[in-house]
């Protein structure tokens, strides 16, 4: 079984937090654990272990951190298997999705600067 070598976090201005998990073979996975309004990794076991070891369970801070770790482990597993994460989670659900994106600014030049 491949073991986790490191868990790193990266703060990205203005408000994002990303998690990078690297295994002992150098493979890695990324997750996002922002709090706001390995192929052999036993992801569910790791999730349950972290959840059950805590004295205080749940809450927005804890669950945001768990989300980043969870997605990073799925990403790592997908990379090791050479498949997209959506295939590991049951397959594609739709061909397109509407998204909302906002990067800030009240004037076009502010948006350009923020981008």
N, C-alpha and C positions, 0 to 999 in steps of 0.2 A: 504494500500500500504506500502510495506517495504521501509524504507529510508536508504540512504547511511550514515554510521557512520564515516568512515574515508577513506582518500586517502593517501597512503604512496608511496614513491618512494625509490628505492634501486639502487645504483650505483654498478656495478659489473665490476671489472677490467678485461680486460684493457679498454673496451669502451662501455659497455652495460648499459642500463637504464630500469629497470622493474617497473611497477606500480601495486600496490595491492589495490583493493577497497573492503572494508568490509562493510556489511550492519548491521543494528541494531540488527539482530538476530545472528550475528557472522559468517554468510556465507561470502565467499570471492571469488574474481576473480582476475586473473593475466593477465597483458598485457605487451607488450614490446614497449617502445617509444624511442628506440635508434636512434640517428641522425647520419647517416653516409651515405661516398659515398654510480541483484536480479530478481526473476521470474517476478515480476511486474515492473521491471525497464523499463521505456520508453526510450530505448536507442537512438532512432532517435531524440526524443524531446530533450534529454540532449545534443546530438551532435549539433543539430541546435541552441540550446540556447547558448552554448559555442561559436559556430562559429559566430553568429550574434551579440553577446555582445562586441566583440573586435573592437577596432578602426581600427587596421591594420589586414586585413584578409589574411589567407594563409601564405605561406612561409615555408621553410623546418623545422625550429625549432617548429613553431606552429603546423604544421601538424604531426610531429613526436610525440609531446605530445598528440595530439588528437588521434593518432593511438593507443598509449598505453592505454588511457582511454577507447576508443571504444572497444578494444579487451578484456580488463579487465571486462567491463560490460557484454559483450557476455559470457565470461567465468563464471562470477557470475550467470547469468541467466541459463546457461546450468547446472551448479552444483545444483541450486535450483530445477530445473525441472528433474534432474537425467538423462540428455541426453548429448551427445557430441555436441560441438558447430556446427560441420558440419551439424548436423540434423536441427538445428535452421536456418541455412543459405541455406537450400534447398536440403540437402542430399549429399551423397558421389559422387564424380565425377570420380574417378579412383581408381584402386586397388593398384597401386604403383606409386612412383614418384622418379625421379632422384634428388639427392641433392648434393650440393657442401659444403664441410666442410674444413676449414683451421684453424689451431690453432697456426701456427707460428713455426719458427725455421728453420735453414738451415741444421741441422744435426739431425739424428734420436734421439739422446739424448736430443736435444733442444725441439723436439716435445713431447717427453715423459715428460720432465719437465713442459712444458706449459699445458699438459693435466692434 
